[in-house]
């Protein structure tokens, strides 16, 4: 008889009233709502059979459904308070599913939205460890601790220091080389694989017997502050991690770039326009963008060109000053891209397109890599392979140029 596949339920807890970063569970993180990364991790795992989001917030529920999760119930307000722990949230979810649907999973996965940077196999690996150890109540993701607690201290009431821990056989552990101290691990929010009985019968999220899933520390991103947020985005955008993205279609950064094509408004400018009483238009451009383009062309030999829907002398003047070819009044940009690739004899996978609005969407499919400023249209940010941290006209192009110079410094 064929062995029955375990029923593995992934639950993503996401309440609406976040204090440290308002609305952080659906705030855009490197081009996608933060929660989309955890939903994608569950959907892409081979072992997971069902994905639900437990939330008290209608907007979070709507976005979660858009990215493929179920929201079979709305979490009661009593389980969505600032001090609400994980256990009552998961007990409520399991009891609701059992009472309303007769549904009882074999394994429960907790995926915290605030740990969006996950290695591809972490969920399946955690489930495998749990199922391989009948004594296990839980498997928890851990990383090697960055700071060793054997070198940590209490300050006593009299003001003197006292070590937190001691090591048998090691005199003054706080002065010992780290190689003489026990290896210590820090729990992360990447993954918890839990037996339902641990939650329902032991009233615990971990139980008594906990096995580790050791994760590479480079994936450690736990978002509590805006500094965490910025550092996490930079890691996703520039770290080259083999991680889970909301879209499986994300392309890797090209090994070689020969040509960068750009929209003008919203990329080289902030997409605003000043119009005087005579109809004359003015826009604001960023001098740093021009410097970045100049450095990349000089040091790396990469060509640039602008493709703009607008036909405006301002565009032509700016491009002429930067010595960039300018194609104006282009309603259908994609066919022009094909012409430019043919004329310049460059390979498609060596071409980057930077755009910000819906008329740029078709362009991303005609090149090897798509890039968008931080304030691009939502559809664009979900389409491209890289969302920059800077808005259009505020240093976005310079940011991309600096990335190229960093990638190929010589």
N, C-alpha and C positions, 0 to 999 in steps of 0.2 A: 504494500500500500504506500502510495506517495505521501511523504511527510507534509503536513499542513504548514503553509507559510504563516509565520507569526504575524499577528495583527499589531502593527506598530503605529501608535498615534503620536503625532507631533503637535504640541500645544505651544503657541506663541503668546505670552501674556503682554498686553499693551494697553495700559490705561491712558485716558486722555489728558489727565491733569498733571502733567510733568512740571516740576518746579524749577529744577536747575537749568533746563533748556526748554522753554515753552514749546509744546506740540512736537517734541523731539522724535517721537515714534514715526511721524509722517513727514518730518522735516527732510528736505532733500539732502542726501549724502552722496557725493560723487555722482550725481545725475539721477538718482532714484530715491524714493522715500526710504527712510532708514529701515522700516519694517520689511521692505521688499527683499532685502538680503537674507533675512531669516526664513521668509517664505520660500525663496528660491532654494535655500539649502535643504529644506525639507522636501520640496518637490523633486529635486534632483537626486536625492538619496534613494538607492535601490531598495533599502529595507523598509522605508516609511510607506505605509498604506493609506494614511489619512492625515490631513493637515488642517488644523483649525486655529483660529485666533480668538482669544478670550479678551474682550474689550467692553468698556462701558460707553464708548464714544462712537457716534454714528459715522463720522467722517473716517475714522480709522477702520471701521467695519467696511465701508464702501471701497476704500483703497485696497484693503486686504483682499476683498473679493476680486477686484480688478487684476491683482497679481496672482490669483489662483487659489487662495485659501478659502475655506468654509468659515462662516460665522453663524453657527446654528442657534446661538443664543446671545443675548446681551448680558454682560456681567452685572450683577446687582451692585448698587452704589456702595453697600456696606463692605464689599470686597475690592473697592477701588479707591481706598483712602491712602494718604501719604505714608502711613505706617503699616499698611497691609503687607503681610509676609506672603511668600509664594504658596505655602501649604494650603490655606483656605481657598485660594484661587483655583488650585488644581483639584482639591477635593470637590469643590462646587462643580467644576467641569465634568469630572468623572461621574459624579452622582447624577447630574442632569442627563448626561448621555445614556446612562444605564436606565434611569427612570423613564425618560421620554422616548428613547430609541431602542432600548434593550441592548445597547452597544457596550462591549467590554473588551478593551484591548489587552494584549499580552505584555506590551511594553509601552511606557509613556516617555516621550522625549520632551525636555524643556529646552527651548531656544530663545534666549533673551535677545530682543532687538538691539540692545546696546552693545552687543558683541558681534558686529556684522562681518568681520574679516575672518572667515573660516577656511581651513584647508578642505579640499574637495571630498576627502574620504572620512572626515571626522565623525559624521553621524553613523555611517555604516560600521565603522570600526568600533564605536561605543556600543552599538547594539550587539555586535559579534562578541565582544568581551562579556557583556551581561549574560547573553545566552549560553556562553561557554562555561560560566561559573554559576551553578545552581545555588550556591550559598550567597551570591551577591544580591544585595538590596538595591544597589545603585552603582552606576559608573559615572565618574565626574571628570571633566576636562581639567587638566592641570598643566602648568608650565614650570620649568625650573625657576625658582625664585630669584629675582634680581638682587635682593638684599637678604643676607643671612640673619635669621633671628638670634643666632648665638652671639651676634655682635650688637645686640640691641639691649637697651637699658630701661629700667624704671628710675624715676626721680622720687626718692623717699620723702616723707614729711619733713625730715631734717635738712633736705636739700642735697643730700649725697646721692650718688649713683649706685644702683644695684643691678647686676646683670639679670636679664629675664630668664635665661636658660643656662644650664651647665651641661658639660659632656663628661660622662664617666670615663676616667682614664686620661682626660686632657686637662692639664692645669691651665687655668685662665683661658678658657675657650675664646673669649673676646680678643685675646692677643695672639691666638694661634693662626697659622696660615689656613686659608679656606680649604686647602686640600686635606687637612686633618679633621675637618668638621663634617657631620652628616649632610648628605644632599637633602635639600629642602625644596618643596614644591608649593606653588601658589595656585589656588583654585581660580578658574576663569569662568566667564559666562558663555563660553562657546557651546557647551553641550552637557546635559545631564540625561542619562538613560536610566529610567526608574521602573521598578516593578510596581504595578498598581496597588498591590497589597501593602507596599511600603507606605503609600499615601493614605489608603483607606483604612488599614488595620493598625499600622504603627504610628499614624498621625505624624508622618515625617516625610521630608523631601529626599532624605538620604538613607535613613535606616541605620543599621548597625555595621553592616559589612559593605564597605565602599571600595571599589576597584578604580584604578586610575586609567585615564587615556592621556598619555603624555603628548602634548602638542608643542610644536616648535614655537619658542617665545616670539619669533618675528610676527606671528599672527595675533599677538596680544594687543587688542584694541578694546578698551572698555570706556564707553562714552558717558561721562558725567558732567563735563564742563565744555565750554566752547574751545578751550585749548586742546582738549582731547579730540574734539570734533575736527579741528583744523589738522592736527597731526594724523588723525585717522584717514582723512581725505587724501592727504599728501602720500601716505603709505599706499593707498589703493591706486592712486593715479601714477605714482612714480616708482613704487617698490617692485614692480614686476613679479608680484606674487601669483602662484598657481592656486587661486582662490575661487570661491563660488560667487558668481555675479548674478544679478536678477535676469539678465539676458544671456543665454548661452551663445548668442551670436557676436559677443564682444571679440574684436580682433586685437591681436597683440601689436605692440608698437613696432613699426617697421624696422628691419635691420638696416635698411638704406632708404634715404629720402632724396629724391632728385628735384621735386617740384612741390611747392606749397601754393595752393589756390585759395583765395579768400573772398568772401563777401566784403563789402565796404561798410555800409551802414549797419551798426550793431556789432561790428567786429573791430574796425579801425576807429569807429566813433561810438558814442554811448546811445546812438539811435535817436537822439533828439535833433531838432533843427530850429534855428532862429530865423525868423522871416521879418523883414522890415516892411514899411508901408508901401514900398514899391515892388514887393515880391522877391527881393533879393534874399537868397538863403545863405546861412553860415552854419558850420558844424564845428564841433570840438574834437580834435585828434590828440593822440598821446605821443609826445616826443620820444618817450622810451620805446614805443613800438618801432619807430623809425630806426633808432639806434640798434635795436635787437635784429631787425631785418638786415641792416648793414653789416653787422658782425657775422651773422650766419652766412650771408652771401660771400663775405671776404674769407672767412676761416673754413667754411665747409663746402662752398661752391654750390649751394642750393639755390635754385631759382624761385622767384615769387611772381604771382600775377593776381590781379583783382578782377572779379567778375561781378558786376553790379546791375541790378534791375533799374536803378535810377540813372537818368542821364542828366548830369549836373556838372557844370564847370568846376565846382569845388572838388569833386572826386578826381577829375582829370588833373587839376593843379597839384593836389596832394600826391597823387601817384607819380606825376612828372618829377616832383621834388625828390621823391624817394627812388626814382629810376625804376619804377615797377610798371610793367605793361598793364594797361587798363582797358577792360572791355565793358562798355556802358550800354544801357538800354537793352539788356538781355532778359527777355521774358522767360525763355526756356534755357536754363543754364546747362542742363545735362548734355544736350547735343554739342554745345560749344566745348565742353570738357573733352568729348571724344575727338573733336578736331584738334584741340591743343595737344592731346596725347600723341596723335598721329604726326603733327607737325614737329613737335619737339623730340619725337622718337624716345619717349620715356615709358617705362613699364607701369602698368596700372598700380601694382602693389608698392611702387615707390612714390606715389602721389598722395598728398594730404589735402583735405578740404576743410577749411574753417568757416562755419556758417552759424547763423543765429535764429533764422525764422523758417516758417513752413515752406517757403519757396526754395529753400536749400535742401529739403529732405531728399529729393531724388538725386542730388549731387553726391551724397555720401556713398551711394551704391556704385558710383562710377569711378571711385578711387579706392586706394588700399587702406585708408585710415581716416576717420572722421573726428573732428574736434569742434567743441562749442565753448563760447564764453560762459561764465557762471550765470549770467542773467538771460540766457537764450530761452526761447520758447520751450515749454515742457515737452512737446513732441520731439523737438530737436535733441534735447538732452537725453531722452530715452533712446534715441536712434544712434547717437554717436558713440565712438569708442573711448573718448576722453572728454570730460568736462573740466574746464580750467577753473581755477579758484578766483581769478580776476574777471570782472565784468567787461563787456565790450567798451572800447574807448578809454578804459581805465587800467590799461596795462596787460590785457589778455594776450595780445600778440607777443609782447615782450616776454611774458611768462612762458609761452610756448617756445620762443627762440632760446630762452635761457635753458629750457629742458634739452633742446638739441645740442647746445654748447656743452652742457654737462654730460650728455650721453657720449658725445664724440669730442673730448677736450683737445685732442691733438689733430 
